[in-house]
């Protein structure tokens, strides 16, 4: 699974990560796309997507081995 799919899966199924992302980071499911999840510059969500994926792995919503 690619980075966008992994990020969206975690946000879709993990209420705690979704609430953290929306309330603390002010970023929503629809804000993520193929370009900004790979963008580590200002305005990109690369680092945030990495954190979301890490939290999803910790919570068991995705498996590290499934990532591309």
MMTF fields as JSON, N, C-alpha, C and O atoms, coordinates in Angstrom:
{
  "mmtfVersion": "1.0.0",
  "mmtfProducer": "UNKNOWN",
  "numBonds": 271,
  "numAtoms": 272,
  "numGroups": 68,
  "numChains": 1,
  "numModels": 1,
  "chainsPerModel": [1],
  "groupsPerChain": [68],
  "chainIdList": ["A"],
  "bondAtomList": [4, 2, 8, 6, 12, 10, 16, 14, 20, 18, 24, 22, 28, 26, 32, 30, 36, 34, 40, 38, 44, 42, 48, 46, 52, 50, 56, 54, 60, 58, 64, 62, 68, 66, 72, 70, 76, 74, 80, 78, 84, 82, 88, 86, 92, 90, 96, 94, 100, 98, 104, 102, 108, 106, 112, 110, 116, 114, 120, 118, 124, 122, 128, 126, 132, 130, 136, 134, 140, 138, 144, 142, 148, 146, 152, 150, 156, 154, 160, 158, 164, 162, 168, 166, 172, 170, 176, 174, 180, 178, 184, 182, 188, 186, 192, 190, 196, 194, 200, 198, 204, 202, 208, 206, 212, 210, 216, 214, 220, 218, 224, 222, 228, 226, 232, 230, 236, 234, 240, 238, 244, 242, 248, 246, 252, 250, 256, 254, 260, 258, 264, 262, 268, 266],
  "bondOrderList": [1, 1, 1, 1, 1, 1, 1, 1, 1, 1, 1, 1, 1, 1, 1, 1, 1, 1, 1, 1, 1, 1, 1, 1, 1, 1, 1, 1, 1, 1, 1, 1, 1, 1, 1, 1, 1, 1, 1, 1, 1, 1, 1, 1, 1, 1, 1, 1, 1, 1, 1, 1, 1, 1, 1, 1, 1, 1, 1, 1, 1, 1, 1, 1, 1, 1, 1],
  "groupList": [{"groupName": "UNK", "atomNameList": ["N", "CA", "C", "O"], "elementList": ["N", "C", "C", "O"], "formalChargeList": [0, 0, 0, 0], "bondAtomList": [1, 0, 2, 1, 3, 2], "bondOrderList": [1, 1, 2], "singleLetterCode": "X", "chemCompType": "L-PEPTIDE LINKING"}],
  "groupTypeList": [0, 0, 0, 0, 0, 0, 0, 0, 0, 0, 0, 0, 0, 0, 0, 0, 0, 0, 0, 0, 0, 0, 0, 0, 0, 0, 0, 0, 0, 0, 0, 0, 0, 0, 0, 0, 0, 0, 0, 0, 0, 0, 0, 0, 0, 0, 0, 0, 0, 0, 0, 0, 0, 0, 0, 0, 0, 0, 0, 0, 0, 0, 0, 0, 0, 0, 0, 0],
  "groupIdList": [1, 2, 3, 4, 5, 6, 7, 8, 9, 10, 11, 12, 13, 14, 15, 16, 17, 18, 19, 20, 21, 22, 23, 24, 25, 26, 27, 28, 29, 30, 31, 32, 33, 34, 35, 36, 37, 38, 39, 40, 41, 42, 43, 44, 45, 46, 47, 48, 49, 50, 51, 52, 53, 54, 55, 56, 57, 58, 59, 60, 61, 62, 63, 64, 65, 66, 67, 68],
  "secStructList": [7, 7, 2, 2, 2, 2, 2, 2, 2, 2, 2, 2, 2, 7, 2, 2, 2, 2, 2, 2, 0, 0, 0, 0, 0, 7, 7, 7, 4, 4, 4, 7, 7, 6, 6, 6, 6, 1, 7, 7, 1, 6, 6, 7, 7, 2, 2, 2, 2, 2, 2, 2, 2, 2, 2, 2, 2, 2, 2, 6, 1, 1, 7, 4, 4, 4, 7, 7],
  "xCoordList": [0.847, 0.0, 0.897, 1.937, 0.495, 1.303, 1.028, 0.153, 1.771, 1.723, 0.357, -0.15, -0.235, -1.55, -2.592, -3.388, -2.587, -3.555, -3.385, -4.372, -2.152, -1.895, -2.397, -3.028, -2.117, -2.566, -4.087, -4.655, -4.741, -6.201, -6.804, -7.824, -6.197, -6.714, -6.672, -7.636, -5.561, -5.452, -6.483, -7.168, -6.602, -7.572, -9.003, -9.851, -9.275, -10.621, -10.985, -12.125, -10.042, -10.374, -9.953, -10.475, -9.038, -8.59, -9.212, -8.821, -10.163, -10.835, -9.862, -9.918, -8.978, -8.047, -7.076, -6.8, -6.557, -5.634, -6.382, -5.877, -7.567, -8.362, -8.668, -8.533, -9.079, -9.38, -8.136, -8.195, -7.006, -5.746, -5.4, -5.051, -5.497, -5.14, -6.062, -5.597, -7.348, -8.31, -8.251, -8.267, -8.185, -8.249, -6.918, -6.88, -5.833, -4.53, -3.793, -3.183, -3.85, -3.106, -3.947, -3.407, -5.26, -6.194, -6.072, -6.187, -5.836, -5.739, -6.771, -6.899, -7.499, -8.602, -8.333, -7.453, -9.089, -8.945, -8.807, -7.905, -9.679, -9.695, -8.523, -8.305, -7.773, -6.62, -5.418, -4.502, -5.417, -4.283, -4.462, -5.543, -3.383, -3.38, -1.999, -1.086, -1.855, -0.596, 0.609, 1.708, 0.426, 1.554, 1.969, 3.155, 0.995, 1.397, 1.84, 2.52, 1.479, 1.994, 3.457, 4.131, 3.948, 5.358, 6.164, 7.375, 5.5, 6.126, 6.558, 5.729, 7.874, 8.429, 8.799, 9.379, 8.469, 8.713, 7.56, 6.556, 7.704, 6.648, 5.369, 5.383, 4.274, 2.996, 2.676, 1.538, 3.653, 3.425, 3.079, 3.285, 2.558, 2.143, 2.972, 2.517, 4.175, 5.021, 5.306, 5.119, 5.754, 6.063, 4.803, 4.823, 3.719, 2.465, 1.961, 1.496, 2.053, 1.632, 2.485, 1.961, 3.781, 4.649, 4.22, 4.212, 3.864, 3.401, 2.097, 1.933, 1.166, -0.125, 0.095, -0.516, 0.958, 1.24, 1.867, 1.506, 2.797, 3.408, 2.388, 2.438, 1.464, 0.402, -0.511, -0.973, -0.766, -1.601, -0.955, -1.64, 0.357, 1.081, 1.005, 0.741, 1.234, 1.156, -0.217, -0.318, -1.265, -2.632, -3.106, -4.178, -2.326, -2.656, -3.608, -4.186, -3.78, -4.665, -3.981, -4.641, -2.665, -1.888, -0.649, -0.219, -0.098, 1.095, 2.275, 2.174, 3.375, 4.555, 4.977, 5.468, 4.791, 5.166, 4.291, 4.673, 3.128, 2.21, 2.555, 1.998, 3.47, 3.81, 4.77, 5.664, 4.585, 5.489, 6.753, 7.642],
  "yCoordList": [-1.16, 0.0, 1.229, 1.246, 2.25, 3.468, 4.36, 4.066, 5.432, 6.312, 6.975, 7.081, 7.417, 8.051, 7.052, 7.367, 5.866, 4.848, 4.496, 4.338, 4.375, 4.054, 5.176, 4.914, 6.411, 7.563, 7.594, 7.785, 7.409, 7.438, 6.282, 6.458, 5.118, 3.958, 4.227, 3.949, 4.764, 5.059, 6.103, 5.938, 7.168, 8.21, 7.695, 8.145, 6.767, 6.221, 5.328, 5.361, 4.534, 3.515, 3.846, 3.241, 4.771, 5.107, 6.424, 7.5, 6.317, 7.52, 8.405, 9.63, 7.795, 8.593, 9.377, 10.545, 8.75, 9.444, 10.511, 11.618, 10.185, 11.165, 12.393, 13.53, 12.155, 13.283, 14.111, 15.341, 13.44, 14.165, 15.022, 16.193, 14.443, 15.141, 16.34, 17.427, 16.143, 17.213, 18.296, 19.486, 17.893, 18.865, 19.552, 20.765, 18.799, 19.379, 19.927, 20.994, 19.207, 19.603, 20.412, 21.047, 20.389, 21.119, 20.675, 21.483, 19.368, 18.774, 17.644, 16.861, 17.566, 16.634, 15.614, 15.81, 14.533, 13.43, 13.925, 13.496, 14.811, 15.296, 16.212, 16.526, 16.638, 17.509, 16.746, 17.355, 15.423, 14.622, 14.207, 13.781, 14.336, 13.829, 13.255, 13.344, 12.669, 12.003, 12.926, 12.484, 14.181, 15.109, 15.566, 15.558, 15.965, 16.551, 15.527, 15.898, 14.244, 13.249, 12.928, 12.343, 13.3, 13.096, 14.391, 14.395, 15.475, 16.797, 17.074, 17.173, 17.196, 17.48, 18.948, 19.334, 19.759, 21.196, 21.871, 21.229, 23.153, 23.923, 23.822, 24.022, 23.513, 23.378, 21.956, 21.662, 21.072, 19.67, 18.883, 19.347, 17.702, 16.872, 15.604, 14.633, 15.594, 14.407, 13.935, 12.758, 14.836, 14.468, 14.069, 13.102, 14.793, 14.471, 13.099, 12.311, 12.817, 11.506, 10.4, 9.337, 10.628, 9.637, 9.37, 8.222, 10.423, 10.274, 9.493, 8.597, 9.831, 9.133, 7.655, 6.801, 7.35, 5.951, 5.238, 4.101, 5.897, 5.312, 4.996, 3.931, 5.913, 5.686, 4.547, 3.754, 4.471, 3.385, 2.026, 1.042, 1.965, 0.712, 0.337, -0.817, 1.308, 1.065, 0.546, -0.337, 1.089, 0.703, -0.545, -1.072, -1.014, -2.229, -2.076, -3.059, -0.848, -0.637, -0.924, -1.208, -0.845, -1.232, -1.997, -1.863, -2.783, -3.573, -2.959, -2.649, -2.79, -2.183, -2.909, -2.277, -4.219, -5.009, -4.744, -5.092, -4.135, -3.845, -2.562, -2.293, -1.76, -0.47, -0.637, -1.482, 0.17, 0.167, 0.913, 1.024],
  "zCoordList": [0.0, 0.0, 0.0, 0.658, -0.735, -0.81, 0.398, 1.212, 0.501, 1.67, 1.834, 2.95, 0.736, 0.821, 1.313, 2.197, 0.749, 1.157, 2.634, 3.352, 3.084, 4.487, 5.398, 6.422, 5.026, 5.815, 5.887, 6.963, 4.763, 4.73, 5.52, 6.186, 5.457, 6.196, 7.696, 8.409, 8.166, 9.597, 9.997, 11.005, 9.225, 9.551, 9.5, 10.269, 8.611, 8.474, 9.656, 10.12, 10.15, 11.136, 12.564, 13.5, 12.763, 14.11, 14.555, 14.103, 15.43, 15.92, 16.706, 16.598, 17.49, 18.287, 17.4, 17.674, 16.343, 15.444, 14.647, 14.464, 14.179, 13.426, 14.295, 13.842, 15.541, 16.439, 16.721, 16.74, 16.941, 17.175, 15.96, 16.101, 14.778, 13.549, 13.315, 12.972, 13.498, 13.249, 14.326, 14.01, 15.584, 16.678, 16.942, 17.148, 16.938, 17.276, 16.057, 16.124, 14.96, 13.758, 12.773, 11.867, 12.949, 12.066, 10.608, 9.687, 10.418, 9.092, 9.028, 9.969, 7.921, 7.792, 6.695, 5.857, 6.704, 5.765, 4.333, 3.613, 3.92, 2.535, 2.192, 1.022, 3.196, 2.949, 2.387, 1.837, 2.523, 2.067, 0.613, 0.207, -0.171, -1.541, -1.846, -1.025, -3.026, -3.389, -3.33, -2.993, -3.648, -3.679, -2.284, -1.956, -1.457, -0.185, 0.855, 1.811, 0.705, 1.654, 1.382, 2.23, 0.22, -0.118, 0.012, -0.21, 0.367, 0.447, 1.886, 2.791, 2.078, 3.405, 3.571, 4.586, 2.586, 2.668, 3.408, 3.719, 3.686, 4.329, 3.506, 2.292, 4.174, 3.49, 3.078, 2.713, 3.127, 2.805, 4.057, 5.179, 3.85, 4.98, 5.113, 5.718, 4.562, 4.609, 6.016, 6.326, 6.872, 8.255, 9.014, 9.776, 8.819, 9.482, 9.042, 9.866, 7.749, 7.247, 7.866, 8.202, 8.022, 8.668, 10.103, 10.549, 10.825, 12.212, 12.254, 13.082, 11.362, 11.295, 11.012, 11.655, 10.06, 9.731, 10.928, 11.232, 11.602, 12.793, 13.868, 14.485, 14.095, 15.08, 14.631, 15.451, 13.333, 12.803, 12.982, 13.259, 12.826, 13.052, 14.526, 14.861, 15.409, 16.847, 17.262, 18.114, 16.665, 17.022, 16.278, 16.574, 15.328, 14.613, 13.444, 12.981, 12.958, 11.814, 10.48, 9.48, 10.477, 9.301, 9.773, 10.919, 8.889, 9.183, 8.436, 7.249, 9.128, 8.516, 7.237, 6.301, 7.191, 6.038, 4.809, 3.691, 5.009, 3.908, 3.173, 2.109, 3.725, 3.132, 1.967, 2.008, 0.927, -0.235, 0.093, -0.752]
}
